[in-house]
Amino acid sequence: MLTSFIQWVDIGWMAGVAPLCPVTAQLRERATTTTGVVGGVGTMLGAGVFVGLAPAAGLAGRWMLVGLAVAALAAVCTACSFTDLARAYPGLGGGHRYARDLLGRWPGRMAGGVGLLGRIAGIAAIAGCFGAYVTPRDPHLGALVVILLAVGAELAALRLPPLVSRLLVAVVVIALAVVVVACFAMPVPPQASAPGLPGTDDPAELLPAAGVLFVGFLGGDRGQAGARSRPKVLVPLVVLAALGTYLAVSTALLRELGPARMALSPDPLRDALASANASGLDPILIAGVAAAAIGVLFALVGGTRQTMQAMADAGDLPTVFGTGGFGRALAGTAVVGVAGVLAMVLLTPVAAIQLSATCALFAAAFTNAAARMLERHERVWPARTACFGLGLSVLLVVAMPPVALVLAVAAMAAGATLGPLAALTRRKPVLDKPKHVHRALKI
């Protein structure tokens, strides 16, 4: 860590003193790549690693390890599509803007609606994870406090400096490493299993497990700054780093707890430490959960408000959420905070993760479909990548729980409905100026 800090200071000083030096340019490019990897992986290490592994183990047992690889494949295809779209369409809006400009107004509204619900469910999931680990006696209180902290930071326009983000990621990685080492340091304990218990090794449940685990690979868009300069290096590197982390933690938990006990645990990492006679390391784990919650929630609350702002500017939400002064920023942030609190109260962390994963898979399908419409000179990755990502996203989303599917479809319907209603409240019609006008679907 000290070496990384010294390199960070040296690169920053050299970038300011000698901007024309070729060596400095290489160092700045390397620093950008490092920042992108750290930012992307840091956002991925949230509720998925602390809570999301348990429901996946309950579905497929040890086959969840294969499900991790499938989820990573879908994530890397979607990340490639997102990177190409971000290069062609710089600015705010994300999946909503890409789907609107390349697929049409109605798909854009549907993508925006399901994307907002997925982010709100993600807020509830990571806040619930914080409450389960940090304040187990009153998890709702802890979850409420951390949501209010993120909302207050967004209202104050506070952003985590790069060094602070790196420190938070370092704390999370250290906490996970402590759990993995503790699990492998002890002999394998006896593990009871029965046909009626969850966690049976079932390859038939591989796709539902992969769909749930897909939520663990969300957040790689934080590395877009580096991806624009070195996309073929950064995008796979971020996903592979997250996949390696998830495989290490999953293998350790399966070894120490077994799939049945792991599936029934609301906080599997804490139970793994207890099983390994390492409960004294709980403070390190709690610090890791707190660091993950702060980093992820800051990104989620800010990203959700920016998505609402972009949708309002496009005429798909009321103008009160659009670009403007502090009043509009307050309205958007307040709605995000209230929605996150309601979702946290109504959903368990596992249910919130399932809903977030379902919405994310729908959003990934829209993103890959939009990337398929780009011209050859506009993309870095081949069009087959977007096609494969689209097919895999649809395959995984149809395997998700019915309740989550219904809620995600309802969010798409709400997004399609709010657009015309918002247009009625405007004095002047919103003129769509897409970069590409009505492209025929390419097969």
Secondary structure, 3 states (H helix, E strand, C coil): CHHHHHHHHHHHHHHHHCCCCHHHHHHHHHHHHHHHHHHHHHHHCCHHHHHHHHHHHHHHHHHHHHHHHHHHHHHHHHHHHHHHHHHHCCCCCHHHHHHHHHHCHHHHHHHHHHHHHHHHHHHHHHHHHHHHHHCCCCHHHHHHHHHHHHHHHHHCCCCCCHHHHHHHHHHHHHHHHHHHHHHHHCCCCCCCCCCCCCCCCCHHHHHHHHHHHHHHHCCHHHHHHHHCCCHHHHHHHHHHHHHHHHHHHHHHHHHHHHHHHHHHCCCHHHHHHHHCCCHHHHHHHHHHHHHHHHHHHHHHHHHHHHHHHHHHHCCCCCHHHCCCCHHHHHHHHHHHHHHHHHHHHHCCHHHHHHHHHHHHHHHHHHHHHHHHCCCHHHCCCCHHHHHHHHHHHHHHHCCCCHHHHHHHHHHHHHHHHHHHHHHHCCCCCCCCCCCCCCCCCCC
